Amino acid sequence: MSKISLNNPGIFINRELSWIEFNRMVLEEAQDQRHPLLERVKFLSIFSSNLDEFMMIRVSGLRRQKKAGALESPPDGLTPTQQLSAIRSEVKKQILESDMIWRDNLLPALNKEGIFIHRFRELNKKQKNFLRKYFEKEIFPALTPMAFDPGRPFPFISNLSLNLAVIIDDPQEGNIFSRLKIPRETFPRLIRIPPECIKLSEECQDLVDEYHFVFIEDLAAANADLLFPEEKIVNCYPFVVSRDADLEIEEDEAADLLTAIEESVELRRIGSPVRLEVDRSMPKWVRNILAKKFELGSGDVYTVDEHLRKSDLMQLMDVDRPDLKDKPFLPSYPCGFEDEDKSIFPEIKKGDILFYHPYDSFTPIVNFIRQAAEDPDVIAIKQTLYRTGPKSPIVQALMKARMNGKQVSVMVELKARFDEQNNITWAKALERTGVHVVYGLMGIKVHSKMTMVVRREKEGLETYIHIGTGNYNPVTARIYTDIGIMTCDRSIASDVTDLFNALTGHSGKREFNDLIVSYGKTGMMKEKILGLIEQEIEVQKQGKEGYIAFKLNQLVDPDIIIALYKASKAGVKIVLQVRGICCLRPGMKDISENIECTSIVGRFLEHSRILYFRNDGNDILLTGSADMMQRNLNRRVEILMEIKDENIKSEIKKILDVHLNDNVNSRELRPDGSYVKKEASGERCDAQQWMIDHRGVWNEGHL
């Protein structure tokens, strides 16, 4: 049998199918009884939300490629048509599985815990009367039924809106169709029935309270006679349409990037339809009407057994049942930073400080900016902002700094997908206070996470730096695992200063001392990473043991993958942990036999990036914002920082090793692109629980 060539497309896993396998792992967490019940519901909600975004971005892109004629095949060689067909097949299987998990597992378990979601028809007269009055008073005035007939065109259906197809039996025309939109932005998806309307069930007598809900669309359908008086309503069927939400901004034609993105965000709700979701009970003739109006084929219609938009089940996390949620923990505060009045700057001068969120609190990062804003010796602050969230204490501190007379410059990346509106709002607010705001760069996104604070001290100006793998967002910092480093190392500070000057001004500098920088197509990051992989190959050729370990979010770039294959063929041991998309096939004979790849999906979203090269004992460890994807290496501004502090390097290596040895939440990637739970041999290792139990140990060596 001939050996497989590195030019064979079969050596790559398709990016989209790899993502679907990742989302399958999220769905599996909803079945894992090691998680508390409401956390399992949360995983089902995340699975649904992930799928929505995948349809709006990736599937819409494939449909555009199919329509226009793809000019270039992906590394795996699949055409857009082949990819769309495979996606439909796998996604429809997962939707059936999600229905089963909700119907057969989660709903019965919720009922046992006193949390009920009722069909309206199952309620007693008292409950129905209460809800009808509630509907009349609180919901009915906001609803607008829209008929569809020759005099009234088919109404516009906005992206991801929840709708009812109301079928009316007309004496003259027979069955006719009307659409009723349920305004989810205004009302909760789950309407709670007040306790006074409920008689406690016998099995729940020992509970202080029960929670009883109905879905809002069920409530609207049961009271549709108020919206269609004197009409005979046959039935109401829920449906949702997903639209193309991938903004296409003609930056070279835009006079003002801010205005162009504002206009594009508005267009998102009216993009081309890509998916129609319907309740399985909907008759075929109604489905056909909808599919025809949305110009979708039968393969783009997805039937759901148990409730559309399961992403809204996240609302159940508001139920006050801490016993059904993950046990909270107090994050560690390095260097005594729990005292918000303790100055951070002297601690940084003692030595670099490692943060590993969420096990370490994010509050010191916020206080770093707050203290800089108030400190009379601070003269300048510069920061990149990618996803800050709607209520950002970081942005508030930056505005306070400017009002206190500091020079403040902020790179706000407006093109952060689905966060554009937040970023536009903050950019305008910052500008109003006099902050120098840069909205982004033409043709590329600024994804790097860095802050610099310039402070006047006795010895002269000192520059303090924070570089991280995660966004400056206190909310996601509690659920994403991310690494951050605070330092005042002069060489790193010089690099960050030069990079900020390149972002806000004009600079052709692309090589730096201690940072590896991706700057669109002109950056040096890919070249540097390929060089480090080649270095391990040379170590192996010299009869020594080459070793590479990566912990990433995604591994897609074909040049990086081929370089890893070459290293494997040379005998270099390669251990990968890729949380999401991985296009590399491990374990292929004569190509990737020396490569192992795992993925951890658990309580926290693994978001940190660590790249480790043993380098014949002179190990090199990098961390920063970049994944190994074409977009990170060719179309973004990214940074990877080489860790020079030996204590921190040792601690990050320990963190990496614990995750690589996880045998509880870890799954192994097989050559065919599927994942299988890693077999627990020897002592159990749950990396995330280990980090909770040992939080803060990585800073015990700080001087």
Helices and strands as residue ranges (DSSP letters): G 9-11, H 15-29, H 37-54, I 55-59, H 60-68, H 80-100, I 101-106, H 107-112, E 115-118, G 120-122, H 125-134, I 135-139, G 140-142, E 145-148, E 162-170, E 174-182, E 190-193, G 195-197, G 202-204, E 211-215, H 216-222, G 224-226, E 232-243, G 251-253, H 257-268, E 273-279, H 284-293, G 298-300, E 301-304, G 310-318, G 322-324, G 334-336, H 345-350, E 353-357, H 363-374, E 378-385, H 393-403, E 407-412, H 420-432, E 436-438, E 445-446, E 450-457, E 460-468, G 476-478, E 480-487, H 490-504, E 515-519, G 520-522, H 525-541, E 547-552, H 558-569, E 573-578, E 595-600, E 605-606, E 610-613, G 615-617, E 620-624, H 630-634, E 636-642, H 646-660, E 666-669, E 675-677, H 687-693, G 697-699
